[in-house]
Amino acid sequence: MNANQIVTMVLRMVMRRLVNRSVNAGLNKALGPTHRATREEMSQAERSQDQSARQAGRRARQAARMVRRMTRF
């Protein structure tokens, strides 16, 4: 492995992290503010809706991880 290949490899790793971070930041910005009411301030319907939204988010993150693993090769 020569120096050019090592530099290219390191540069790709850094760029991948930067792109992932910026995509995540953009999604967080697009999804709106992160302020949520506390559980005491929520009604029962709001609590159940919040719980289902959290579960959907977990499933989406898990699916994204699985797709990344499958498309690696």
Secondary structure as the mmCIF struct_conf table of DSSP 4:
data_model
#
loop_
_struct_conf.conf_type_id
_struct_conf.id
_struct_conf.beg_label_comp_id
_struct_conf.beg_label_asym_id
_struct_conf.beg_label_seq_id
_struct_conf.end_label_comp_id
_struct_conf.end_label_asym_id
_struct_conf.end_label_seq_id
HELX_RH_AL_P HELX_RH_AL_P1 ALA A 3 ALA A 30
TURN_TY1_P TURN_TY1_P1 LEU A 31 LEU A 31
TURN_TY1_P TURN_TY1_P2 ARG A 39 GLU A 41
BEND BEND1 MET A 42 MET A 42
HELX_RH_AL_P HELX_RH_AL_P2 GLN A 44 MET A 70
TURN_TY1_P TURN_TY1_P3 THR A 71 THR A 71
#
